[in-house]
Amino acid sequence: MEVAGWRKSSHSTASGECVEVADMESGALIRDSKQPELGHLSFVSGEWSLFLASVKL
């Protein structure tokens, strides 16, 4: 699986508590920016849309 590029959340803190997101054609990936070697969570497009809607409340 090829990842286009990771970007930090705009809500990341200055103390380094960050999540990174990689947009994929089929959805998105998220990971802890401090420990990227631990892997990522995958969301298909519908799941990602629901996740974003719920955290924006």
C-alpha positions, -999 to +999 in steps of 0.1 A: +000+000+000+015+033-010+009+063+012+009+097-005+021+115+026+015+120+063+003+153+077-001+164+113-035+173+126-042+210+128-053+203+164-019+189+175-004+204+206+030+221+209+040+194+234+041+169+206+008+151+213+000+146+176-018+124+153-009+122+116-033+115+087-027+101+053-054+105+027-060+075+006-081+069-025-102+045-005-103+064+028-076+075+053-049+062+077-041+077+111-012+071+134+006+085+165+033+109+152+056+100+181+055+063+175+048+057+138+066+023+139+036+010+159+014+011+128-018+029+118-056+026+119-073+023+085-107+038+077-126+033+044-143+064+030-176+060+047-160+052+081-137+082+078-166+105+070-185+093+100-154+096+123-148+132+111-184+142+116-184+128+152-152+145+163-163+179+149-194+180+172 
